[in-house]
Amino acid sequence: MTWVLGWPFYDDDAIKIAKKLNLVKDPNAEEVKYIDAARSWIIEQANILQGFSCWVGTMPELVISAYVEFGDKPTPPTDAELDRDYLMSKKKYRRLKSLMPLRDFAWYQHVDPSCTYYKTTEWVYDDDEEEGEEVDEGNDDSKCEGGTETEEEVIDDDGASDWQDEDDEDSDAETVRAGARKRSSS
């Protein structure tokens, strides 16, 4: 299963953006026109190259990706396994944040009929508050089963802490870290 680290672009948010910016000129347009107009506008304005249809709960949604892990793994990669060269740049993150609400930053399964769909992913962690390792209770065969029950790890923040600049604010060189683990909400 291809895993996508990013933010879902919910239809309600797209409609609000399209109406606020008057992206659809027809006052009697259906919601789908507002959604398409807002998605196109965000992708163009933020220069987003990767948006994927992913399972968010039981529904497929467009997920704007900060990182994509291709392959057929039952769990998303850990922080140590992320290839930082393919992570969204801090500049693109800031631009995207200025254009749309960023919420529910998490790992999502790409809607891909050629891969195994893991119906249930049990998230278990390895520090004091979050103990253990990630475990999957999914399908063992290599065909998609098309199940509808999923559990995603949804992180309460917008992912801003994952693009902390460790250098000076005015520096051209940026060091970026990506947190793929769940943050405690205390």
C-alpha positions in Angstrom: 0.0 0.0 0.0 1.3 3.4 -0.9 1.3 5.7 2.2 0.8 9.4 1.9 1.7 11.9 4.7 -0.3 15.0 4.3 -3.5 16.9 4.8 -7.0 16.0 3.5 -8.6 18.8 1.4 -12.1 18.4 2.5 -15.0 19.3 0.2 -16.5 21.7 2.8 -13.2 23.6 2.9 -13.0 23.7 -0.9 -16.5 25.1 -1.2 -15.7 27.8 1.4 -12.6 28.8 -0.5 -14.3 28.9 -3.9 -17.2 31.0 -2.6 -14.9 33.4 -0.7 -12.7 33.9 -3.8 -15.6 33.9 -6.3 -13.9 31.1 -8.3 -17.2 30.0 -9.9 -19.1 32.7 -11.7 -22.4 30.8 -12.0 -24.5 31.6 -8.9 -26.6 28.4 -9.5 -23.6 26.1 -9.8 -23.6 22.8 -8.0 -21.2 22.0 -5.2 -19.0 19.9 -7.4 -18.1 22.9 -9.5 -17.0 24.8 -6.4 -14.9 21.8 -5.2 -13.2 21.4 -8.6 -12.5 25.1 -8.9 -11.0 25.4 -5.4 -8.8 22.3 -5.8 -7.5 23.5 -9.1 -6.8 27.0 -7.7 -5.0 25.6 -4.6 -2.9 23.2 -6.7 -1.9 26.0 -9.1 -1.3 28.7 -6.5 0.7 26.4 -4.1 2.5 24.7 -7.0 1.5 21.3 -5.6 2.8 18.4 -7.6 1.4 15.5 -5.6 -2.2 15.2 -4.5 -3.6 11.7 -4.0 -7.0 10.1 -3.4 -6.7 8.5 0.0 -8.9 6.7 2.5 -9.9 9.3 5.1 -12.2 7.3 7.4 -14.3 5.3 5.0 -14.4 7.8 2.2 -11.8 8.7 -0.4 -10.6 12.3 -0.2 -7.9 14.3 -1.9 -4.9 14.5 0.3 -2.2 17.1 -0.3 1.0 15.2 0.3 4.1 16.3 2.2 5.7 12.9 1.6 4.8 9.7 -0.2 6.1 6.2 0.6 5.6 4.0 -2.4 5.4 0.2 -2.0 3.2 -2.4 -0.4 3.9 -2.1 3.3 1.3 -2.7 6.0 2.4 0.3 8.0 3.8 3.8 7.1 7.5 4.5 7.5 9.0 5.7 10.8 10.8 9.0 11.2 14.1 7.2 10.6 12.9 5.7 7.3 11.8 9.0 5.7 13.9 10.2 2.8 14.2 14.0 3.6 15.0 14.8 0.0 11.4 14.0 -1.0 9.7 15.9 1.8 7.7 19.0 1.0 9.9 22.2 1.3 9.3 24.7 4.1 8.5 27.3 1.4 5.8 25.2 -0.1 4.4 24.4 3.3 4.1 28.1 4.2 2.5 28.8 0.9 0.0 26.0 1.3 -0.8 27.0 4.8 -1.6 30.6 3.7 -4.1 29.2 1.0 -6.1 26.6 2.8 -6.8 25.2 6.3 -4.3 22.5 7.2 -5.8 20.0 9.6 -5.8 16.2 10.3 -2.1 15.9 9.3 -1.5 12.1 9.3 -0.5 9.1 7.2 -3.2 7.9 4.8 -3.6 4.9 2.5 -3.6 5.7 -1.1 -6.7 4.4 -3.0 -4.9 2.0 -5.2 -6.7 -1.1 -6.6 -3.4 -2.8 -7.4 -2.2 -3.0 -3.8 -3.4 -4.7 -0.6 -5.9 -2.6 1.3 -5.2 -2.8 5.0 -8.6 -2.6 6.6 -7.4 -2.0 10.2 -4.1 -0.5 11.3 -3.4 -0.6 15.0 -1.2 2.2 16.1 1.1 1.5 19.0 4.1 3.6 20.0 7.5 3.2 21.5 8.1 5.9 24.2 6.7 6.3 27.7 3.4 7.9 26.7 3.2 5.9 23.4 4.4 2.4 23.8 5.2 -0.5 21.5 5.6 -0.7 17.7 3.2 -0.3 14.8 1.2 -3.4 14.1 -1.2 -4.2 11.2 -4.1 -6.6 11.2 -4.8 -6.5 7.5 -5.0 -8.8 4.5 -2.2 -11.1 3.7 -2.9 -11.6 0.1 -1.7 -9.3 -2.7 -5.1 -8.4 -4.1 -7.3 -5.6 -2.9 -10.3 -6.7 -0.9 -12.1 -3.3 -1.0 -13.1 -3.3 2.7 -14.7 -0.3 4.2 -13.6 -0.3 7.8 -10.5 1.7 8.5 -8.7 3.4 11.4 -6.4 6.3 10.7 -4.1 8.0 13.1 -5.3 11.6 13.1 -3.0 14.2 14.6 -4.6 17.2 16.2 -2.1 19.8 14.9 -1.7 21.1 11.4 1.8 19.7 11.0 3.5 23.1 11.5 5.9 21.6 14.0 7.2 19.3 11.3 8.7 22.2 9.3 10.8 23.8 12.1 13.8 25.7 10.7 16.9 24.9 12.7 18.9 27.6 11.0 18.4 31.4 11.0 15.1 32.8 9.7 17.0 34.7 7.0 19.2 31.8 6.0 18.8 30.2 2.5 19.7 26.8 3.9 16.8 25.0 5.6 16.9 21.9 7.8 13.5 20.2 7.9 12.3 17.4 10.1 9.2 15.4 9.5 7.3 13.9 12.4 5.4 10.8 11.3 4.5 9.9 14.9 1.4 10.9 16.8 1.9 13.8 19.1 0.5 13.9 22.6 -2.3 16.3 23.0 -1.7 17.4 26.6 
